[in-house]
Amino acid sequence: MTPQRKKAEELIYKYFDAVDKTGSNTAYYKNLFSKMSDTQFKTFCNRPLPFRFHVKPWVVEPKMEDIKEGLDVLGVPLTEKVYLPYMYKNSKGEPITSKEAVVVPIHIKKMKQFIVKKNHTTTGINDRDYKTGLLVYHDKGGKESDREMEGLIAMNMDHTMKELSTFRADAMNAKSVAYATIATTGTLSEKDIPIDQDDFTSKNTLNYYLLGSCIYTNIINQDYMLPITVRNKERRVVREV
């Protein structure tokens, strides 16, 4: 065993002893590492998130004090003073610190929308998936996910959310009206664009999939009829009148 491996194992065992007072996690990793060569140990540690805490309900459930003790072993601060210059400033306009707040590093890969060097803006909207209405191939760009919509709801930006999810999404007829309005008047107002519930590529696709599975919904259907059936019925009524 190399000195580096011995030092690493000691830190691992010390951490699990702090978090798991039953010693079951420490025993598990001691047994696992005893069967490994130095090369295998290095390969194991180079894996993404190689160490996992094994929980056993009502037996191995660390308390907040245990977690704090484990973080102290690793030298990771649980709370830090945070600067929020856009919220808190003194009389001279200088940012001041807040009280210590919980700061937890989250090991989650950033979404593409947050990585500027990998994001781009499209110059065309012709290449679309005819099932979902999403832009594909060269026209594919950053999309608004459910998290962005949740943020808009939290900020009471209902009109922005409606705009992004209707004629700037897959409501194709409304999109055509919006472009025609801009071309003829040079202006556009969200309230002037007619939005029909059946004017969405994704809704129509989902609706037909469900109908194919013998499941009826009111996503776009009315009175147990498809939108095309309703329109044909309205045409017949008009002709009879």
Backbone bond lengths (Angstrom), bond angles and torsions (degrees), N, CA, C in turn:
res aa  C-N    CA-C-N  psi(-1)  N-CA   C-N-CA  omega(-1)  CA-C   N-CA-C  phi
1 M - - - 1.454 - - 1.530 109.78 -
2 T 1.318 116.45 127.76 1.455 121.00 -179.60 1.532 110.00 -75.05
3 P 1.343 117.45 157.24 1.474 119.72 177.47 1.528 112.38 -59.86
4 Q 1.339 116.78 -35.43 1.462 120.26 179.88 1.524 111.07 -64.24
5 R 1.337 115.92 -42.69 1.468 119.14 179.39 1.526 110.75 -66.52
6 K 1.328 116.45 -41.39 1.457 119.98 179.66 1.521 111.07 -60.59
7 K 1.324 116.10 -41.87 1.462 120.41 178.81 1.523 111.03 -65.48
8 A 1.337 116.82 -40.47 1.465 121.34 -179.92 1.527 110.61 -65.35
9 E 1.327 116.86 -44.10 1.461 120.02 -179.53 1.527 111.15 -64.40
10 E 1.319 116.93 -39.03 1.461 119.93 179.15 1.523 111.24 -61.60
11 L 1.355 116.43 -39.58 1.467 120.36 178.21 1.529 111.00 -67.08
12 I 1.325 115.98 -40.53 1.473 120.30 179.65 1.517 110.42 -62.47
13 Y 1.333 117.27 -46.76 1.469 121.06 -178.04 1.534 110.97 -67.66
14 K 1.317 116.38 -37.15 1.463 120.56 179.92 1.527 109.99 -64.93
15 Y 1.333 115.69 -39.04 1.472 119.84 179.73 1.525 110.61 -66.04
16 F 1.337 116.84 -49.69 1.458 119.18 -177.26 1.524 111.72 -67.87
17 D 1.337 117.80 -30.45 1.461 119.72 175.11 1.526 110.95 -63.85
18 A 1.333 115.92 -33.94 1.464 120.00 -179.16 1.522 111.80 -73.59
19 V 1.317 116.50 -40.01 1.468 120.63 -175.93 1.524 111.72 -83.97
20 D 1.320 117.17 -38.33 1.463 122.05 -177.09 1.523 108.85 -113.79
21 K 1.332 116.18 101.31 1.460 120.56 -177.29 1.526 112.23 -73.38
22 T 1.339 118.11 -14.56 1.464 119.83 178.23 1.520 111.92 -77.38
23 G 1.339 117.43 -19.57 1.454 121.74 179.17 1.514 114.38 80.28
24 S 1.324 118.33 3.65 1.461 120.39 -176.68 1.531 111.99 -68.30
25 N 1.329 117.60 -38.44 1.463 119.90 178.74 1.526 111.02 -68.08
26 T 1.331 116.38 -40.89 1.462 120.04 177.90 1.521 110.40 -61.97
27 A 1.321 116.68 -43.83 1.465 120.65 179.80 1.534 110.66 -63.47
28 Y 1.314 116.29 -37.90 1.474 119.89 -179.77 1.518 110.75 -62.15
29 Y 1.331 117.09 -47.50 1.462 119.87 -177.31 1.528 111.92 -73.77
30 K 1.326 117.71 -31.15 1.463 119.37 175.13 1.528 109.94 -62.83
31 N 1.308 116.77 -43.59 1.463 121.21 178.84 1.541 110.45 -66.35
32 L 1.317 116.76 -38.05 1.467 120.69 -179.59 1.529 111.34 -67.35
33 F 1.333 116.25 -45.17 1.468 119.86 -176.39 1.524 112.17 -74.17
34 S 1.330 117.80 -25.08 1.468 119.97 -179.03 1.523 111.85 -64.40
35 K 1.323 117.33 -21.26 1.464 121.69 -178.46 1.531 112.15 -97.02
36 M 1.325 116.96 2.92 1.464 120.97 -175.51 1.514 111.39 -105.15
37 S 1.313 114.87 143.89 1.468 120.02 169.54 1.524 108.06 -81.45
38 D 1.319 116.99 173.10 1.464 120.64 178.94 1.523 110.98 -61.44
39 T 1.313 117.22 -39.26 1.470 120.88 179.47 1.523 110.81 -65.66
40 Q 1.329 116.62 -43.18 1.462 120.32 178.83 1.526 111.48 -65.53
41 F 1.337 115.74 -37.01 1.461 119.89 178.46 1.531 110.38 -64.38
42 K 1.323 117.05 -41.89 1.465 121.06 179.57 1.528 110.24 -65.49
43 T 1.339 117.03 -41.30 1.465 120.66 178.17 1.524 111.00 -63.56
44 F 1.322 116.08 -39.96 1.463 121.16 178.88 1.528 110.82 -62.53
45 C 1.311 117.02 -44.96 1.467 120.97 -177.70 1.522 112.62 -71.13
46 N 1.333 117.73 -21.31 1.464 120.96 179.52 1.519 112.84 -83.50
47 R 1.338 117.38 -4.35 1.465 119.96 177.91 1.526 110.25 -71.47
48 P 1.336 118.28 155.28 1.465 120.12 174.68 1.525 110.27 -65.27
49 L 1.319 117.68 124.84 1.464 123.05 -179.60 1.528 112.14 47.43
50 P 1.319 118.44 64.86 1.470 120.66 -174.90 1.525 113.88 -71.12
51 F 1.340 117.13 -27.53 1.467 119.75 -174.65 1.527 110.36 -101.09
52 R 1.299 115.31 129.70 1.458 121.56 179.65 1.524 109.85 -128.23
53 F 1.313 114.84 133.95 1.458 120.57 -179.85 1.524 108.92 -82.68
54 H 1.327 116.75 124.94 1.455 122.01 -177.65 1.529 109.45 -93.32
55 V 1.324 115.04 116.53 1.464 121.31 -177.82 1.521 110.28 -99.67
56 K 1.321 116.42 139.55 1.465 122.26 173.28 1.520 107.29 -124.41
57 P 1.339 118.12 116.48 1.471 120.70 -174.93 1.519 112.85 -51.33
58 W 1.343 114.22 132.05 1.464 124.44 177.97 1.535 113.96 66.14
59 V 1.321 117.52 0.89 1.463 119.95 178.21 1.526 109.73 -120.15
60 V 1.315 115.92 -60.11 1.467 121.20 178.36 1.521 107.98 -108.41
61 E 1.306 116.25 86.31 1.461 123.36 178.28 1.526 107.53 -136.94
62 P 1.326 117.81 95.70 1.470 120.23 -175.68 1.519 112.32 -63.52
63 K 1.311 115.33 141.29 1.454 121.69 175.02 1.532 108.83 -86.17
64 M 1.315 115.87 171.14 1.464 119.87 -179.58 1.526 110.65 -61.98
65 E 1.314 116.90 -33.68 1.469 119.66 178.53 1.529 110.93 -65.26
66 D 1.329 116.64 -37.09 1.462 120.60 178.70 1.535 110.83 -67.59
67 I 1.332 115.83 -41.32 1.472 120.07 178.47 1.518 110.03 -62.66
68 K 1.338 116.45 -42.31 1.467 120.55 178.47 1.525 110.61 -62.13
69 E 1.318 116.89 -40.15 1.465 120.94 179.15 1.525 110.75 -65.48
70 G 1.349 116.46 -39.50 1.457 120.00 177.81 1.522 112.44 -65.37
71 L 1.333 116.34 -39.04 1.464 120.09 177.53 1.524 111.23 -66.49
72 D 1.322 117.18 -34.80 1.467 120.62 176.62 1.527 110.93 -63.93
73 V 1.344 116.25 -36.47 1.459 120.01 178.09 1.529 110.52 -62.48
74 L 1.333 116.17 -39.82 1.468 120.89 -178.98 1.528 112.53 -83.60
75 G 1.326 116.60 -9.27 1.457 119.39 -178.38 1.511 112.97 74.78
76 V 1.337 116.12 27.44 1.468 120.83 179.96 1.525 108.48 -102.29
77 P 1.338 118.83 120.05 1.465 120.45 -179.35 1.521 111.18 -72.40
78 L 1.326 116.45 135.70 1.457 120.55 177.80 1.524 111.23 -83.58
79 T 1.329 116.51 -32.31 1.470 121.18 178.42 1.519 109.28 -127.21
80 E 1.314 115.25 147.70 1.462 121.81 178.26 1.521 108.98 -143.18
81 K 1.315 116.10 155.95 1.459 120.54 172.02 1.524 108.30 -80.32
82 V 1.306 114.91 129.39 1.457 120.69 -172.56 1.529 109.88 -112.29
83 Y 1.330 116.36 134.85 1.461 121.95 174.85 1.527 108.82 -91.01
84 L 1.324 116.27 124.80 1.456 121.70 175.05 1.528 108.39 -125.20
85 P 1.349 116.94 75.74 1.468 120.05 -173.80 1.516 113.77 -62.04
86 Y 1.326 118.02 -23.89 1.459 119.20 179.74 1.525 111.98 -80.29
87 M 1.354 116.67 -7.53 1.471 120.12 179.88 1.520 112.82 -117.27
88 Y 1.335 116.57 -41.22 1.461 119.78 -173.01 1.533 110.45 -123.53
89 K 1.330 116.00 118.13 1.469 122.36 176.04 1.520 108.47 -138.59
90 N 1.349 115.28 153.03 1.462 119.02 176.84 1.521 110.10 -86.06
91 S 1.311 116.61 -173.86 1.473 121.09 -176.91 1.527 112.66 -63.82
92 K 1.344 116.83 -20.92 1.462 120.94 179.18 1.531 112.17 -91.35
93 G 1.323 116.35 2.40 1.460 119.31 -179.37 1.512 113.65 81.24
94 E 1.331 117.38 13.42 1.457 121.34 -179.36 1.529 109.97 -91.87
95 P 1.331 118.41 140.24 1.467 119.88 179.39 1.515 110.80 -67.67
96 I 1.305 116.33 141.07 1.461 121.56 178.62 1.525 108.84 -118.94
97 T 1.311 115.36 157.59 1.460 119.59 -178.21 1.518 110.27 -82.18
98 S 1.321 114.47 152.23 1.454 120.57 174.76 1.520 108.42 -91.23
99 K 1.317 116.37 -179.10 1.454 119.12 170.16 1.524 108.27 -67.89
100 E 1.315 116.15 160.89 1.458 119.19 -177.90 1.522 110.06 -60.59
101 A 1.330 115.32 132.86 1.461 121.55 -179.21 1.521 109.24 -120.53
102 V 1.321 116.20 155.05 1.457 121.13 179.05 1.525 109.07 -68.85
103 V 1.313 117.03 126.99 1.465 122.77 179.27 1.520 107.42 -124.57
104 V 1.308 116.21 114.89 1.461 120.91 -176.37 1.527 109.23 -120.33
105 P 1.330 118.05 120.74 1.476 119.44 175.32 1.516 109.99 -70.80
106 I 1.335 116.57 130.32 1.463 121.49 -179.59 1.519 108.45 -109.04
107 H 1.321 116.43 122.54 1.457 121.49 -178.28 1.524 109.77 -88.80
108 I 1.322 116.03 70.57 1.461 122.11 179.28 1.522 108.41 -125.93
109 K 1.313 116.05 132.53 1.452 120.61 179.39 1.521 110.18 -64.81
110 K 1.323 116.47 134.93 1.454 120.01 179.59 1.523 110.94 -66.38
111 M 1.322 115.21 143.15 1.459 119.25 175.11 1.521 109.78 -69.53
112 K 1.306 116.18 156.54 1.457 121.11 -176.68 1.521 111.58 -58.71
113 Q 1.354 116.51 -32.93 1.458 119.37 -177.16 1.519 112.34 -61.66
114 F 1.350 117.71 -25.73 1.454 121.09 -177.15 1.530 112.71 -91.08
115 I 1.320 117.40 -10.72 1.457 120.93 -179.37 1.528 107.86 -96.87
116 V 1.311 116.05 101.23 1.462 121.08 -171.57 1.520 111.67 -60.26
117 K 1.322 117.34 -41.95 1.466 119.99 -175.01 1.523 112.09 -68.04
118 K 1.348 117.64 -18.79 1.459 120.43 179.89 1.524 112.23 -105.04
119 N 1.332 117.00 2.81 1.453 120.90 -178.63 1.521 109.63 -103.37
120 H 1.306 115.84 156.80 1.461 119.21 178.74 1.517 109.15 -157.36
121 T 1.323 114.21 164.50 1.457 121.43 178.32 1.513 108.72 -109.74
122 T 1.312 116.39 134.81 1.458 119.81 -177.76 1.525 110.76 -78.98
123 T 1.314 115.36 155.69 1.470 121.42 176.51 1.521 111.20 -110.97
124 G 1.326 117.66 -0.69 1.455 121.41 179.51 1.509 110.85 -148.54
125 I 1.333 116.19 159.71 1.466 120.76 -179.14 1.523 110.45 -131.62
126 N 1.325 116.82 30.00 1.461 120.16 -176.58 1.522 113.32 -85.34
127 D 1.323 116.88 -36.95 1.464 120.25 -177.73 1.527 109.52 -83.62
128 R 1.338 115.83 106.02 1.461 121.28 -177.56 1.525 110.50 -130.12
129 D 1.313 114.16 153.14 1.460 120.64 170.29 1.522 106.76 -80.87
130 Y 1.324 116.50 118.80 1.464 119.93 -173.96 1.528 112.93 -72.26
131 K 1.318 117.61 -7.87 1.461 120.27 177.31 1.525 111.84 -91.44
132 T 1.328 116.83 -36.85 1.462 120.42 -175.07 1.521 113.32 -112.70
133 G 1.326 117.44 -19.15 1.461 120.18 -176.20 1.509 113.77 83.33
134 L 1.345 117.91 0.64 1.464 120.99 -179.75 1.522 110.65 -74.95
135 L 1.334 115.35 146.90 1.450 120.40 175.52 1.525 109.37 -71.58
136 V 1.323 116.34 140.89 1.464 120.88 -178.30 1.519 109.44 -133.86
137 Y 1.343 115.18 173.22 1.460 123.30 177.33 1.530 110.58 57.86
138 H 1.335 117.28 -131.81 1.466 120.60 -174.72 1.530 112.39 -70.32
139 D 1.316 117.46 -21.55 1.460 120.12 -178.54 1.528 112.68 -88.50
140 K 1.330 116.61 -1.20 1.455 119.80 -178.64 1.524 110.68 -71.58
141 G 1.317 117.16 136.04 1.464 121.39 179.20 1.517 111.01 -142.21
142 G 1.323 116.31 -166.56 1.458 120.80 178.22 1.527 110.43 -66.27
143 K 1.329 116.57 138.22 1.462 121.31 -177.12 1.528 110.19 -114.42
144 E 1.331 114.85 158.06 1.455 120.79 173.59 1.529 108.02 -86.91
145 S 1.313 116.94 118.90 1.454 121.06 -179.52 1.527 109.79 -96.26
146 D 1.337 116.55 -176.09 1.457 119.98 179.02 1.520 111.65 -63.52
147 R 1.335 117.34 -28.80 1.469 119.75 -179.98 1.534 111.09 -68.41
148 E 1.332 116.97 -39.55 1.463 119.14 177.17 1.530 110.50 -64.60
149 M 1.333 116.35 -40.24 1.462 119.93 179.08 1.533 110.93 -64.69
150 E 1.334 117.13 -38.67 1.455 120.25 177.10 1.528 110.62 -62.68
151 G 1.338 116.46 -37.52 1.464 120.20 177.42 1.522 111.62 -65.27
152 L 1.333 116.69 -40.28 1.463 120.07 178.24 1.524 111.08 -65.11
153 I 1.346 116.34 -38.56 1.469 119.52 177.62 1.521 110.43 -63.74
154 A 1.326 116.34 -42.95 1.471 120.56 -179.25 1.518 111.65 -62.77
155 M 1.333 117.48 -29.99 1.469 121.40 -179.45 1.522 112.27 -96.54
156 N 1.338 117.29 11.44 1.466 122.71 178.32 1.528 112.88 57.35
157 M 1.329 116.51 35.53 1.464 121.19 179.91 1.535 109.05 -98.01
158 D 1.332 114.96 62.32 1.460 120.50 -175.45 1.525 112.23 -65.14
159 H 1.326 116.94 -40.09 1.467 119.97 -178.27 1.531 111.12 -66.81
160 T 1.340 115.94 -39.54 1.466 119.54 176.95 1.518 110.59 -63.53
161 M 1.326 116.12 -42.52 1.456 120.43 178.75 1.528 111.00 -62.86
162 K 1.329 117.36 -40.27 1.463 120.71 178.61 1.521 110.68 -65.05
163 E 1.322 116.39 -41.48 1.465 120.13 179.91 1.523 111.36 -63.18
164 L 1.336 116.80 -45.38 1.464 120.64 -177.33 1.526 112.85 -70.37
165 S 1.321 117.55 -22.75 1.463 120.09 -176.18 1.526 113.35 -104.62
166 T 1.327 117.85 4.48 1.469 119.94 -179.52 1.529 110.66 -121.69
167 F 1.335 117.59 -98.86 1.465 118.99 -173.72 1.523 113.22 -74.87
168 R 1.323 117.91 -9.99 1.463 119.23 171.78 1.523 110.72 -99.41
169 A 1.321 116.64 7.75 1.467 122.36 176.51 1.521 109.16 -117.25
170 D 1.344 117.57 -113.46 1.460 120.02 -173.84 1.523 113.26 -116.79
171 A 1.340 118.03 19.74 1.466 121.10 172.09 1.529 107.28 -84.11
172 M 1.320 116.81 88.01 1.460 121.47 -167.87 1.524 113.79 -68.63
173 N 1.328 118.07 -40.30 1.463 119.74 178.80 1.523 110.93 -65.29
174 A 1.313 116.01 -43.18 1.465 120.06 177.27 1.521 110.74 -64.16
175 K 1.333 116.88 -35.23 1.463 120.79 178.26 1.533 110.03 -63.53
176 S 1.338 116.22 -42.24 1.468 120.32 179.36 1.529 110.72 -63.13
177 V 1.336 116.04 -40.81 1.466 120.37 178.00 1.526 110.45 -64.24
178 A 1.345 116.50 -40.45 1.463 120.21 -179.94 1.524 111.41 -63.23
179 Y 1.337 117.76 -45.49 1.456 120.63 179.56 1.526 111.11 -66.00
180 A 1.329 116.83 -38.77 1.469 119.67 178.51 1.516 111.20 -65.36
181 T 1.327 116.75 -38.61 1.466 121.16 178.63 1.519 111.17 -64.57
182 I 1.350 116.24 -43.30 1.471 120.09 178.30 1.522 110.44 -63.28
183 A 1.346 116.50 -41.49 1.466 120.52 -177.70 1.517 111.94 -66.65
184 T 1.327 118.60 -33.91 1.467 121.62 -175.13 1.525 113.49 -91.89
185 T 1.324 117.31 -35.07 1.471 120.27 -175.81 1.523 113.52 -111.02
186 G 1.337 116.81 -20.95 1.463 119.92 -177.79 1.512 113.30 80.71
187 T 1.319 118.31 0.44 1.468 122.43 179.14 1.527 109.04 -134.36
188 L 1.328 114.98 165.96 1.463 120.05 178.80 1.522 109.08 -153.86
189 S 1.324 115.85 134.34 1.460 121.59 176.14 1.520 108.33 -123.72
190 E 1.314 115.72 135.15 1.465 120.34 -176.75 1.524 112.15 -59.62
191 K 1.312 117.50 -35.23 1.471 120.21 -177.47 1.523 112.56 -72.94
192 D 1.329 118.31 -13.80 1.461 120.81 -179.68 1.520 112.98 -89.80
193 I 1.313 118.30 -4.35 1.468 121.49 -177.14 1.521 109.34 -95.22
194 P 1.329 118.10 119.56 1.475 119.77 178.42 1.525 110.89 -72.50
195 I 1.319 116.67 131.52 1.457 121.96 -179.63 1.522 108.93 -118.19
196 D 1.314 117.20 114.99 1.459 122.11 176.20 1.529 108.92 -98.88
197 Q 1.318 116.75 142.58 1.460 121.05 -177.40 1.527 112.52 -64.77
198 D 1.341 116.97 -26.54 1.464 118.81 179.91 1.522 112.73 -92.82
199 D 1.357 116.40 9.10 1.464 121.05 -179.36 1.528 110.77 -95.84
200 F 1.338 117.26 46.90 1.458 121.39 179.97 1.523 107.93 -137.52
201 T 1.323 116.04 122.74 1.467 120.33 -179.65 1.518 111.68 -60.63
202 S 1.332 116.78 -45.53 1.466 120.51 -176.84 1.524 111.41 -66.60
203 K 1.337 117.69 -40.32 1.464 120.28 179.52 1.523 110.94 -64.29
204 N 1.329 116.54 -41.70 1.458 119.92 179.37 1.530 111.12 -63.66
205 T 1.334 116.36 -42.29 1.464 119.77 179.31 1.527 111.17 -61.79
206 L 1.338 116.13 -47.90 1.463 120.22 179.32 1.520 110.97 -61.89
207 N 1.318 116.28 -41.65 1.461 120.12 -179.15 1.525 111.56 -61.63
208 Y 1.332 117.20 -43.31 1.464 120.11 -178.97 1.530 111.64 -70.52
209 Y 1.333 116.87 -33.79 1.464 119.32 175.02 1.533 110.38 -62.42
210 L 1.336 115.72 -43.74 1.456 119.65 -179.80 1.525 111.21 -66.59
211 L 1.336 116.51 -40.38 1.461 119.54 177.76 1.525 110.69 -63.32
212 G 1.338 116.21 -38.59 1.460 119.88 176.79 1.513 112.71 -63.88
213 S 1.356 115.82 -22.43 1.471 120.87 177.20 1.527 111.50 -95.56
214 C 1.352 115.79 12.09 1.475 122.41 -179.65 1.528 112.03 62.99
215 I 1.342 115.52 36.26 1.469 121.06 176.66 1.522 108.13 -118.60
216 Y 1.327 116.48 118.87 1.459 120.95 179.39 1.530 109.55 -94.62
217 T 1.329 116.97 135.93 1.462 122.00 177.90 1.519 109.42 -134.06
218 N 1.321 115.25 170.06 1.457 120.82 175.84 1.529 111.10 -105.85
219 I 1.334 116.53 28.49 1.466 120.04 178.64 1.523 109.95 -58.18
220 I 1.348 116.52 -50.57 1.462 120.65 175.77 1.527 111.15 -135.26
221 N 1.334 117.29 -9.94 1.462 120.21 -178.27 1.528 111.39 -76.99
222 Q 1.322 115.91 149.86 1.459 121.81 178.31 1.521 109.35 -130.83
223 D 1.333 116.63 134.74 1.465 121.62 176.39 1.519 112.01 50.78
224 Y 1.332 115.58 40.77 1.463 121.73 178.68 1.522 112.59 60.22
225 M 1.332 116.01 30.05 1.462 121.27 177.15 1.517 109.62 -131.18
226 L 1.344 115.86 147.16 1.451 120.36 174.78 1.519 110.10 -70.24
227 P 1.330 118.23 156.26 1.472 120.29 178.58 1.522 113.46 -55.15
228 I 1.334 117.57 -38.59 1.461 119.49 -179.88 1.533 110.94 -66.91
229 T 1.334 116.71 -33.79 1.459 120.19 176.76 1.523 110.80 -67.01
230 V 1.337 116.31 -40.46 1.468 120.65 177.92 1.520 110.29 -63.14
231 R 1.339 117.71 -43.27 1.468 120.70 -179.62 1.528 111.17 -65.45
232 N 1.330 117.27 -41.47 1.460 119.97 178.68 1.524 110.97 -64.34
233 K 1.337 116.15 -37.46 1.461 120.14 178.18 1.524 110.12 -64.55
234 E 1.353 117.25 -41.47 1.463 120.51 178.84 1.519 110.92 -63.96
235 R 1.330 117.05 -38.12 1.482 119.93 178.38 1.523 110.93 -64.38
236 R 1.311 117.69 -41.11 1.457 120.72 -179.67 1.523 110.69 -64.42
237 V 1.323 116.39 -40.15 1.475 121.30 178.64 1.510 110.05 -62.63
238 V 1.348 116.84 -43.47 1.465 120.96 -179.86 1.530 110.45 -62.41
239 R 1.329 116.89 -44.43 1.467 120.32 -179.28 1.529 111.71 -64.64
240 E 1.339 116.28 -37.65 1.464 119.53 179.60 1.514 111.83 -67.65
241 V 1.331 116.39 -35.32 1.464 120.47 177.46 1.522 110.46 -69.09
